[in-house]
Amino acid sequence: MGVSKTHIFSLQHNELAQVAKVMAHPARIAILEYISKQEGCICNDLVDEIGLAQPTISQHLNEIKKIGLLKGTYEGKNLCYCINQERWLELQRAFQSFFSNINLNCC
């Protein structure tokens, strides 16, 4: 869909679509799953765990950060990532609301 048409949809529709688009890549799901099981994570750990090149991991991390799901802090020269719990819960509620309001009584 062209950017020019997003204005006809609600802010909630646009936000859920953007989050779904970011989450639609299996590498990003694997990255989030791995980070969620750690107290923190350095990008090199992700390279070893996921099996993708460091620049590719960095691109995926940037996309995940754009939707607010990651927080990062520097530890020396390394960037340590963790899940932004507030944003995670906010998105969980938004998707739960969307899915629970779908009418299952149609043909």
For each residue, the residues with C-beta under 8 A, 3 or more apart:
1: 5 6
2: 5
3: 6
4: 7
5: 1 2 8 9
6: 1 3 9 14
7: 4
8: 5
9: 5 6 13 14 17
10: 13 14
11: 14 15
12: 15 16 94
13: 9 10 16 17
14: 6 9 10 11 17 18
15: 11 12 18 19 94
16: 12 13 19 20 94 95 98
17: 9 13 14 20 21
18: 14 15 21 22 67
19: 15 16 22 23 67 91 94 95
20: 16 17 23 24
21: 17 18 24
22: 18 19 25 28 63 64 66 67
23: 19 20 28 29 32
24: 20 21 28
25: 22 28 29 60 63
26: 29 30
27: 30 31 50 52 56 57 60
28: 22 23 24 25 31 32 60 63 64
29: 23 25 26 32 33
30: 26 27 33 34 49 50
31: 27 28 34 35 46 50 57 60 61 64
32: 23 28 29 35 36 64 69 83
33: 29 30 36 37
34: 30 31 37 38 41 45 46 49 50
35: 31 32 38 41 46 70 81 82 83
36: 32 33 83
37: 33 34
38: 34 35 41 45 82
39: 82
40: 73 75 80 81 82
41: 34 35 38 45 46 80 81 82
42: 45 46 75 78 79 80 81
43: 46 47 54 57 58 61 78 79 81
44: 47 48 54 78
45: 34 38 41 42 48 49
46: 31 34 35 41 42 43 49 50 57 61
47: 43 44 50 51 52 53 54 57
48: 44 45 51
49: 30 34 45 46
50: 27 30 31 34 46 47 57
51: 47 48
52: 27 47 56 57 60
53: 47 56 57
54: 43 44 47 57 58
55: 58 59
56: 27 52 53 59 60
57: 27 31 43 46 47 50 52 53 54 60 61
58: 43 54 55 61 62
59: 55 56 62 63
60: 25 27 28 31 52 56 57 63 64
61: 31 43 46 57 58 64 65 70 81
62: 58 59 65 66
63: 22 25 28 59 60 66 67
64: 22 28 31 32 60 61 67 69 70
65: 61 62 68 69 70 72
66: 22 62 63
67: 18 19 22 63 64 87 91
68: 65 84 87
69: 32 64 65 83 84 87 88 91
70: 35 61 64 65 81 82 83 84
71: 81 82 83 84
72: 65 79 80 81 82
73: 40 79 80
74: 77 78 79 80
75: 40 42 78 79 80
76:
77: 74
78: 42 43 44 74 75
79: 42 43 72 73 74 75
80: 40 41 42 72 73 74 75
81: 35 40 41 42 43 61 70 71 72
82: 35 38 39 40 41 70 71 72
83: 32 35 36 69 70 71 88
84: 68 69 70 71 87 88
85: 88 89
86: 89 90
87: 67 68 69 84 90 91
88: 69 83 84 85 91 92
89: 85 86 92 93
90: 86 87 93 94
91: 19 67 69 87 88 94 95
92: 88 89 95 96
93: 89 90 96 97
94: 12 15 16 19 90 91 97 98
95: 16 19 91 92 98 99
96: 92 93 99 100
97: 93 94 100 101
98: 16 94 95 101 102
99: 95 96 102
100: 96 97
101: 97 98
102: 98 99
103: 106
104:
105:
106: 103
107:
